[in-house]
Amino acid sequence: MRRSAALHSALLLAGLMGACRGESGVAIGSASDAGSTGANGDDSTSAPLSDSTTAASSAEEGPAGSSGNPGDGGSKFDVGGVSEPKKCESKPAGTTCHGTFALECDGQGGVVKETQRLPGVCIDGTGCVTCLDGQFTCSGPRVLSCEVAPEPHWVEVETCDIAINETCDLSSGTCVAAQVLGSTESTGTYYQYSAFANSLDGFLGGYDVDSNGDLIYVTSFGDGLGSSTPPGKIDVYRIEVSDSDGDGVVKLNQHPDNPDETGPVEERTLTFVETLSIPDVVIFNHVCELYVTDDQIFVGGAGLRQHSFGDDFSTVLTMPPPTMYFLSHIGFDPVGDVWYASSEERRRVYQHDKETNTWGIAFDFPDLSGDHMDGLEVVPDPNTG
């Protein structure tokens, strides 16, 4: 689990959740019954916590490559995981589907090969294929249709014009006018476990936030006037959870209001670790959300930059679309290898097409409390992708 939730409001839509900015500080919390959603906030941090001693991210993905994919090892969210493949008892030799896996059975109950089908489709007797006849998908501004010959693959059928607010409609396979999706009703319950607002709490102040493992990364205040001068400054903190109730077990989700794990909140301690100076990266205060993996950090803002820890340079992966000045908030779908982004000016989420390096409108969301959006996260459903 990873990322942050601001304190003023929340949006839960189609696996994406954003929140409006609170006061500067770091807050640690978790969400209950939220379904396939995550959160990220600009000025405060929330980490939905699993039963382990890390308070930020499960950090499951592998190292990122130069392609801009932060990792191929899976999501950083604890959403229940993927289905475990059953053995091939009572199955004939050949390919069968189970949950998110295609299994090649040897006819004697043994598994010859297991292949996870995400983000494709599993067909009994065939195995994993890219798509099915009659299916549509959306990639950035492009509408794609499934072409089955000579083998299933996606073919572009239309490109939507974001300048006139067109978006790809998955059901019809056409470009339509972007519509507001969802409502202002919360789909989950949020529990706050701690808040670090000043130096007495170990927090030096800052803006945008991400977390990986037990580390939290925060863009520093810079000059406080609009941007820091290169290199960009990012403060790193460690969050530790102690057995403050003395029962011998550290229970990260324990909270007086949590019906699934009721009890006193275990004490959180925030400790400053270091300040990272990233060459050729300008931190524009609260419009530069971060995305951190074990060995890389991605920075939004005037463009999406990829920086490997220890390097003396960063790489620009993409620039904002013409209709958005800053990539204020960034989120990554590790299943589909897709970046999402939003700005603070309007309540709209964009999706990136890697093949053409273009942006399309993913969806618009309702007018919530606060005056702008402050955060973005992507949590693919482990069963559907």
C-alpha positions as CSV (number, residue, x, y, z in Angstrom):
1,M,0.0,0.0,0.0
2,R,1.2,3.5,-0.7
3,R,0.5,7.1,-1.3
4,S,-1.4,9.8,0.5
5,A,-4.8,11.2,1.2
6,A,-5.5,14.9,2.0
7,L,-7.8,15.8,4.8
8,H,-10.5,18.0,3.3
9,S,-12.3,15.8,0.9
10,A,-12.1,12.5,-1.1
11,L,-13.0,11.2,-4.5
12,L,-13.4,7.6,-5.3
13,L,-14.0,6.8,-8.9
14,A,-13.3,3.9,-11.2
15,G,-10.2,2.9,-9.2
16,L,-8.9,6.5,-8.9
17,M,-9.1,8.7,-5.8
18,G,-8.1,12.3,-5.3
19,A,-8.4,14.7,-2.4
20,C,-8.3,18.4,-1.8
21,R,-5.3,19.9,-0.1
22,G,-5.1,20.3,3.6
23,E,-2.6,22.2,5.7
24,S,1.1,21.4,5.3
25,G,2.0,18.3,7.3
26,V,2.1,14.6,7.1
27,A,-0.8,12.4,8.2
28,I,-0.8,8.7,8.3
29,G,-4.0,6.8,8.0
30,S,-5.9,4.1,6.1
31,A,-9.1,3.5,4.3
32,S,-11.7,0.8,5.0
33,D,-14.2,-0.7,2.5
34,A,-12.9,1.5,-0.2
35,G,-12.9,-1.2,-3.0
36,S,-10.3,-0.7,-5.7
37,T,-9.2,2.8,-4.8
38,G,-6.2,4.6,-3.6
39,A,-5.3,8.1,-2.6
40,N,-2.7,10.7,-2.9
41,G,-2.5,14.2,-1.5
42,D,-0.3,17.2,-2.1
43,D,0.5,18.4,1.4
44,S,-0.4,15.5,3.7
45,T,0.3,11.8,3.6
46,S,-1.9,8.9,4.3
47,A,-0.8,5.3,4.0
48,P,-3.4,2.5,4.2
49,L,-1.6,0.0,6.3
50,S,-1.4,-3.8,6.2
51,D,-0.3,-6.1,8.9
52,S,3.4,-5.5,8.7
53,T,5.9,-3.1,10.2
54,T,6.1,-0.8,7.1
55,A,3.7,2.1,7.0
56,A,3.9,3.3,3.4
57,S,4.2,0.8,0.6
58,S,4.6,-2.9,0.0
59,A,7.0,-2.1,-2.7
60,E,6.4,-5.2,-4.8
61,E,7.5,-4.0,-8.2
62,G,10.8,-4.6,-9.7
63,P,13.3,-2.1,-11.1
64,A,12.1,0.3,-13.7
65,G,13.6,0.5,-17.1
66,S,14.3,3.4,-19.4
67,S,10.8,2.9,-20.9
68,G,9.3,4.8,-18.0
69,N,7.6,1.8,-16.5
70,P,8.2,2.0,-12.7
71,G,8.2,-1.8,-12.4
72,D,6.9,-5.0,-13.7
73,G,6.5,-6.9,-10.4
74,G,3.0,-5.8,-9.5
75,S,1.1,-3.1,-7.8
76,K,2.2,-1.4,-4.7
77,F,-1.3,-1.7,-3.2
78,D,-2.7,-4.4,-1.0
79,V,-6.0,-5.0,-2.8
80,G,-6.2,-8.7,-1.9
81,G,-3.7,-10.0,-4.4
82,V,-4.3,-12.2,-7.4
83,S,-6.0,-15.6,-7.4
84,E,-3.7,-18.4,-6.6
85,P,-3.7,-20.9,-9.5
86,K,-5.3,-24.2,-8.6
87,K,-3.5,-27.4,-9.5
88,C,-4.6,-29.3,-12.5
89,E,-6.4,-32.2,-10.7
90,S,-9.1,-33.7,-12.9
91,K,-8.0,-31.6,-15.8
92,P,-7.1,-33.0,-19.2
93,A,-3.8,-32.1,-20.8
94,G,-3.9,-28.6,-22.3
95,T,-4.7,-25.1,-21.3
96,T,-7.4,-24.1,-18.8
97,C,-8.3,-20.8,-17.2
98,H,-8.5,-20.1,-13.5
99,G,-8.9,-16.6,-12.1
100,T,-6.2,-14.4,-13.5
101,F,-4.1,-17.4,-14.7
102,A,-3.9,-19.6,-17.7
103,L,-2.7,-23.0,-16.6
104,E,-1.0,-25.6,-18.9
105,C,-1.9,-29.0,-17.4
106,D,0.0,-32.2,-18.1
107,G,-3.1,-34.4,-17.9
108,Q,-2.0,-36.1,-14.7
109,G,-2.8,-33.3,-12.2
110,G,0.5,-31.4,-12.7
111,V,1.0,-27.8,-13.8
112,V,3.4,-27.4,-16.7
113,K,3.2,-23.6,-16.9
114,E,1.3,-20.8,-15.2
115,T,0.7,-17.5,-17.1
116,Q,-1.0,-14.5,-15.6
117,R,-3.4,-13.1,-18.2
118,L,-3.5,-9.5,-17.1
119,P,-4.1,-7.3,-18.9
120,G,-5.2,-9.7,-21.6
121,V,-7.9,-12.4,-21.6
122,C,-7.7,-16.2,-20.9
123,I,-9.5,-18.6,-23.2
124,D,-9.9,-22.3,-22.3
125,G,-7.9,-24.4,-24.7
126,T,-6.1,-21.4,-26.1
127,G,-4.5,-19.5,-23.2
128,C,-3.7,-15.8,-23.0
129,V,-4.8,-13.6,-25.8
130,T,-4.6,-9.8,-26.1
131,C,-8.3,-9.2,-26.7
132,L,-11.6,-10.7,-27.9
133,D,-13.6,-10.0,-31.0
134,G,-16.0,-7.1,-30.4
135,Q,-14.0,-5.6,-27.6
136,F,-12.9,-2.0,-27.3
137,T,-10.3,-0.3,-25.2
138,C,-9.1,3.3,-24.7
139,S,-5.4,4.4,-24.8
140,G,-4.8,8.0,-24.2
141,P,-7.0,9.8,-26.8
142,R,-7.2,6.7,-29.0
143,V,-10.1,4.3,-29.4
144,L,-8.9,0.8,-30.1
145,S,-10.9,-2.2,-31.5
146,C,-9.9,-5.8,-31.3
147,E,-8.9,-7.3,-34.6
148,V,-8.8,-11.1,-34.3
149,A,-6.8,-12.0,-37.5
150,P,-4.2,-13.3,-37.9
151,E,-4.1,-13.2,-34.1
152,P,-5.9,-10.9,-31.6
153,H,-4.5,-7.4,-31.5
154,W,-5.6,-3.8,-31.0
155,V,-6.3,-1.5,-34.0
156,E,-6.9,2.2,-33.7
157,V,-10.3,3.2,-35.1
158,E,-10.6,6.8,-33.9
159,T,-8.6,9.6,-32.1
160,C,-10.5,11.8,-29.7
161,D,-9.9,15.6,-29.7
162,I,-9.3,16.7,-26.1
163,A,-9.4,20.4,-27.3
164,I,-13.2,20.0,-27.7
165,N,-13.5,17.8,-24.6
166,E,-13.8,14.4,-26.4
167,T,-13.1,11.2,-24.6
168,C,-13.0,7.6,-25.5
169,D,-16.2,5.7,-24.6
170,L,-15.3,2.1,-23.8
171,S,-18.8,0.7,-24.3
172,S,-19.5,2.1,-27.8
173,G,-15.9,2.3,-29.1
174,T,-16.4,5.9,-30.2
175,C,-15.4,9.4,-29.1
176,V,-18.0,11.2,-27.0
177,A,-18.3,14.4,-25.0
178,A,-16.6,14.0,-21.6
179,Q,-19.1,13.6,-18.8
180,V,-18.8,13.9,-15.0
181,L,-18.6,10.4,-13.5
182,G,-19.5,9.3,-10.0
183,S,-20.9,11.2,-7.1
184,T,-19.8,13.0,-4.0
185,E,-20.8,10.0,-1.8
186,S,-17.9,8.4,-0.1
187,T,-17.4,4.7,-0.9
188,G,-15.2,4.0,2.1
189,T,-14.2,5.0,5.6
190,Y,-11.0,6.8,6.4
191,Y,-9.1,6.4,9.7
192,Q,-6.3,8.8,10.6
193,Y,-3.5,7.2,12.7
194,S,-1.1,10.1,13.2
195,A,-0.3,13.6,12.0
196,F,3.1,15.3,11.8
197,A,2.8,19.0,11.2
198,N,6.0,20.7,12.4
199,S,9.6,20.2,13.4
200,L,8.6,19.1,16.9
201,D,7.1,16.1,15.2
202,G,10.2,15.5,13.1
203,F,8.6,17.1,9.9
204,L,10.5,19.9,8.2
205,G,7.6,21.0,6.0
206,G,7.0,20.5,2.3
207,Y,4.5,19.8,-0.4
208,D,4.0,16.8,-2.6
209,V,4.3,13.3,-1.2
210,D,4.9,9.7,-2.0
211,S,6.1,6.6,-0.1
212,N,7.9,3.4,-0.7
213,G,8.5,0.8,2.0
214,D,8.9,2.6,5.3
215,L,10.2,5.8,3.6
216,I,8.2,8.9,2.8
217,Y,9.4,11.4,0.2
218,V,8.3,15.0,0.4
219,T,9.2,17.9,-2.0
220,S,10.8,20.6,0.1
221,F,9.6,24.2,0.4
222,G,12.4,25.4,-1.8
223,D,12.5,29.2,-1.8
224,G,8.8,29.3,-0.9
225,L,8.0,31.7,-3.8
226,G,7.0,29.3,-6.6
227,S,9.9,26.9,-7.3
228,S,13.2,25.7,-6.0
229,T,16.3,26.2,-8.1
230,P,18.0,23.0,-9.5
231,P,18.8,20.6,-8.2
232,G,15.3,19.8,-6.9
233,K,15.2,19.1,-3.1
234,I,13.3,16.1,-1.8
235,D,13.3,15.3,1.9
236,V,13.2,11.6,3.0
237,Y,11.6,10.4,6.2
238,R,11.3,7.0,7.9
239,I,8.0,6.1,9.6
240,E,8.2,3.5,12.4
241,V,5.3,1.9,14.3
242,S,5.7,0.7,17.8
243,D,3.8,-1.7,20.1
244,S,2.5,1.1,22.2
245,D,-0.4,-0.9,23.7
246,G,2.1,-3.4,25.0
247,D,0.3,-6.6,23.7
248,G,3.4,-7.9,22.0
249,V,2.0,-7.4,18.5
250,V,2.3,-4.3,16.2
251,K,-1.1,-3.9,14.7
252,L,-1.0,-1.2,12.0
253,N,-4.7,-1.0,11.3
254,Q,-5.8,-1.0,14.9
255,H,-8.0,2.0,15.6
256,P,-10.8,2.8,18.1
257,D,-13.3,3.3,15.2
258,N,-12.2,0.4,13.0
259,P,-14.7,-2.5,13.5
260,D,-12.3,-5.0,11.9
261,E,-9.4,-4.2,14.3
262,T,-10.7,-2.2,17.2
263,G,-8.2,-0.9,19.8
264,P,-5.9,2.0,20.6
265,V,-3.8,3.4,17.7
266,E,-0.2,2.1,17.7
267,E,2.3,5.0,18.0
268,R,3.9,6.3,14.8
269,T,7.3,8.0,14.8
270,L,8.6,10.1,11.9
271,T,12.4,10.5,11.5
272,F,14.2,12.7,9.0
273,V,16.7,10.6,7.0
274,E,18.2,12.8,4.3
275,T,17.6,15.4,1.6
276,L,18.0,14.3,-2.0
277,S,19.2,16.7,-4.6
278,I,18.0,15.7,-8.0
279,P,20.0,17.3,-10.9
280,D,18.1,19.2,-13.6
281,V,14.8,18.9,-11.8
282,V,12.9,22.0,-10.8
283,I,10.4,21.5,-7.9
284,F,7.4,23.8,-8.5
285,N,6.0,23.8,-4.9
286,H,2.8,21.9,-4.7
287,V,2.4,21.0,-8.5
288,C,5.1,18.3,-8.6
289,E,3.7,15.0,-7.2
290,L,6.2,12.1,-6.8
291,Y,6.1,8.4,-7.7
292,V,8.8,6.4,-6.0
293,T,10.1,2.9,-6.5
294,D,13.0,1.0,-4.9
295,D,15.5,2.5,-7.3
296,Q,13.8,5.4,-9.1
297,I,11.8,8.5,-8.5
298,F,9.4,10.1,-11.0
299,V,8.6,13.8,-10.7
300,G,5.6,15.6,-12.2
301,G,5.3,19.3,-12.7
302,A,6.3,20.9,-16.0
303,G,7.0,17.4,-17.4
304,L,7.1,13.8,-16.2
305,R,10.8,13.1,-15.3
306,Q,12.4,9.8,-14.4
307,H,15.4,9.8,-12.1
308,S,17.4,6.7,-11.0
309,F,18.9,7.1,-7.6
310,G,22.7,7.8,-7.8
311,D,22.5,9.2,-11.4
312,D,23.6,12.7,-12.3
313,F,20.7,13.3,-14.6
314,S,17.0,12.7,-15.2
315,T,15.0,11.8,-18.3
316,V,11.9,13.6,-19.6
317,L,9.3,10.9,-20.3
318,T,6.5,13.1,-21.5
319,M,5.2,16.7,-21.4
320,P,1.7,17.8,-20.3
321,P,-1.1,17.9,-22.9
322,P,-1.8,21.4,-24.4
323,T,-4.9,21.7,-22.2
324,M,-2.9,21.3,-19.0
325,Y,0.0,23.4,-17.8
326,F,1.4,21.2,-15.1
327,L,1.3,17.5,-14.4
328,S,0.4,18.4,-10.8
329,H,-0.6,14.8,-9.8
330,I,0.6,11.6,-11.3
331,G,-0.5,8.0,-10.9
332,F,0.7,4.8,-12.6
333,D,-1.2,1.6,-13.6
334,P,1.5,-1.2,-13.4
335,V,-0.9,-3.7,-15.1
336,G,-1.6,-1.6,-18.2
337,D,1.7,0.3,-18.1
338,V,-0.3,3.6,-18.2
339,W,0.4,7.0,-16.6
340,Y,-2.5,9.1,-15.4
341,A,-2.2,12.8,-14.5
342,S,-4.3,15.8,-13.4
343,S,-3.9,19.4,-12.6
344,E,-5.3,21.6,-9.9
345,E,-7.3,23.9,-12.2
346,R,-10.1,21.6,-13.2
347,R,-11.6,18.3,-12.0
348,R,-10.4,16.1,-14.8
349,V,-8.1,13.1,-15.1
350,Y,-6.0,12.4,-18.2
351,Q,-4.5,9.1,-19.4
352,H,-1.3,8.7,-21.4
353,D,-0.8,6.6,-24.6
354,K,2.8,5.3,-24.5
355,E,2.8,4.3,-28.2
356,T,2.1,7.8,-29.5
357,N,3.2,9.8,-26.5
358,T,-0.1,11.6,-26.3
359,W,-2.7,12.3,-23.6
360,G,-6.5,11.7,-23.6
361,I,-9.3,12.5,-21.2
362,A,-9.9,9.6,-18.9
363,F,-12.9,11.1,-17.0
364,D,-14.2,14.2,-15.3
365,F,-15.3,14.0,-11.6
366,P,-17.7,15.8,-9.4
367,D,-17.2,19.1,-7.7
368,L,-16.2,18.2,-4.2
369,S,-15.3,20.3,-1.2
370,G,-12.2,22.5,-1.5
371,D,-11.2,24.6,-4.4
372,H,-9.2,22.1,-6.5
373,M,-8.0,18.5,-6.9
374,D,-4.9,17.5,-4.9
375,G,-3.8,13.9,-5.6
376,L,-4.2,10.9,-7.9
377,E,-3.8,7.2,-7.5
378,V,-4.4,4.2,-9.6
379,V,-5.3,0.7,-8.3
380,P,-6.1,-1.9,-11.0
381,D,-8.5,-4.5,-10.0
382,P,-6.4,-7.7,-9.6
383,N,-9.1,-9.9,-11.3
384,T,-10.1,-7.7,-14.2
385,G,-7.1,-5.5,-14.7
